[in-house]
């Protein structure tokens, strides 16, 4: 593994040769670890390659001085990083065999793999460029020093090498400059894959059995269990770290975690608690959600927390001899384990002439399928990492790999190490072309007899849609504006009056069920209610030609929750509709959840200028809810001003700061209280881990109240979220995993894997055995089994569909009893044999989009809050109608959410060149789009504090339609908006 750290204190970095690097992670008198200079510019700093460095020389170069003359090397700047430490470590089983068993071959493997990593570093070193085009000038010049250690601070065997790279490089103009170390850190996962590949290749050549571990690392098969015995001290430190994080309600970054691990006696937890408690008053002022100061206050709190951790950690080296360390390590080995290690030392060498040559093309194809399944644009190093990782142990020729990637026709090369999928580029451009060709090919619908219940804003939206003569239209609205009950229902009614068939679909079973339920809000037997009752999933609509054939030319297909549409799904519906003359109306909220698969289709459709009706007059939260704070907060969430939105909820008393288990207990109390008071409530978390923790405490309370009875253990399973490319890699499946069919007549049937061989996984279900190979990958999901306690009275959430059981994905069911075979029976009498379910007391963001309740309970723990985005905060907080509760471990951490967006870059946004020729009309259209984009004002966020025409008609330039920000992830601006052009990518 290769990990990087460039955050070293200038005041102390110069002394780290003596305090850390020259000792083997413990102090032994008169015995040190030599540091050897490497690199191709040692003379520039007064060092000679291959020579042992002295403490004075280390200090000089670290402090930006020439080791010989003392002259300044590069320009002094505040916050200068003295060096970057890239630590190259072997997996635990290899360290045991090398250090405890004394197998010198492992040292050779490690050193050879390390050299391959070093060769890649020369290609990554560079300085910041200021030419307006490139972010780096790659120089290929570096100098550093390496130290080889064989023990961790925990006194466990851990073979690793520190590559300390000085912050100096020589530019093409002959001058010395500082290095941009971000490049090393960004590429660290790729470097890890390179190291692991070479390590595994050399070991397998010598006859070692190598197994890929849970984190993708190669391990010696026979020592995998033994490795756990030498992980105990590290596990203890993880518990200490978890306790300190829970006490403070903050998550440590890698640097602070390393500070604790490096400490010989660890962290003094009592000392930390005393310091933290003594400064609580000081920290209270930093828990602000005022948008003007929140981010700075959050950073100050994190820095104070980190410094306190360092101050309470003992960083001194333990005083012990190497013999004592080795004896303690060997005492932990059983006779049986010694026998295994001795047998491994006798492993015969094999003929290197018979070395297996990797199928590089297969590895590249696999990696491309994997990385572009959920993204359209990635970084080059992500693709390289996936290629090398897939071929681990086969010995990838890195230069050949890069050359083949560069000329691969399925890829589009961008700037700044970006790379895109050519197929996605084609689909994006064809989508734009289809929308463009559909202008004027629609049908205007009469407004006669339109519902009088519509608000002025809703009427304008409906009128805009009905009068449009474009084949493709869209409704872009905020959460809770009445898109379905009023706008969609009115569009359906008017189309039916004019003699057109209308069909409505949603991209998930859950969203489909919400629409069916919404039919009950409409007049009984009305055309709109009938259409909503017949809502189907988009997947079924696209798979069943009979459903599609119900719509003729001029008829209308409505696609709800359009923000969940992937690029592929959007392309298919547009293409099919264009061929048959069917109109489509996409209904969604640009700022809510996105598809799991690649491509933000709805955002791209709006960028393409699709005729759009905007609707932001929120009805779900009344002006009186939480004394007006709730409605203001939801509008701010929609505008992307997330910190201000949380501030409104804070003013309303909705933010609850509780640590660790206390937070989980409070959430469970709130859920139970809502049930007892008859208040409908939705509990929302970001992760299944948090959902499980909440469910456990809810069930404890339900048991205590006598609401659960006849509890029994039940085998259940949950998906592992494997990509299509991963599922095609059949040999990565393991016995005990579950294959669930997700298509066909037996959708939902589960098969337990018994064996995997020769590209086939043999699995058993209900006494039958069959095999699955890569050709079946699109028709199954990979799951893991677990045991849940279920009781009569429990609520469960089905996480996939089952045709045999009549189960719908997303259904919430209540356990009413058991059948004679021990299967749960739910309240409507169905017997549940399908096992892909979880407790139903809390849901993820993805599950609740489209739902609403009187109260929403939103929760972030100290881990999930670091990945929460503006969109997830908006979706979660806007589910309530009257009440909202937000549970966090540190209020200040809410300010960081505004900096993160779930928008993904499209290939059109990054493309500079295209390797293969497109249809001429697509190239012409791209030119047209460029002109169109520059002529339209960005979509502005509503002014929350005034009645600025939030629902005013949209002004457009020609057919360009409404425009949105092209830069995914960019923070939305506060109300002081001004006109500006949107920079388009060069072609």
PyMOL commands that set and color helices and strands:
alter all, ss='L'
color gray80, all
select helices_A, chain A and resi 10-13+16-21+42-45+55-62+92-100+104-124+182-186+188-205+221-229+232-248+254-262+269-278+280-284+294-311+322-331+335-345+352-354+360-371+380-390+398-406+422-437+456-467+483-497+509-521+527-533+538-543+545-548+562-564+567-580+601-607+625-638+642-651+660-677+688-704+724-728+730-732+774-779+845-848+864-866+870-877+891-899+907-910+920-935
alter helices_A, ss='H'
color red, helices_A
select strands_A, chain A and resi 2-5+36-39+83-89+126-128+136-138+143-151+157-166+169-170+176-177+210-212+218-220+377-379+411-413+418-421+472-477+502-506+536-537+556-560+583-588+611-615+655-657+681-685+709-719+738-741+750-757+760-765+768-772+780-792+795-798+812-818+824-826+831-832+837-839+843-844+853-859+880-888
alter strands_A, ss='S'
color yellow, strands_A
deselect
rebuild
show_as cartoon
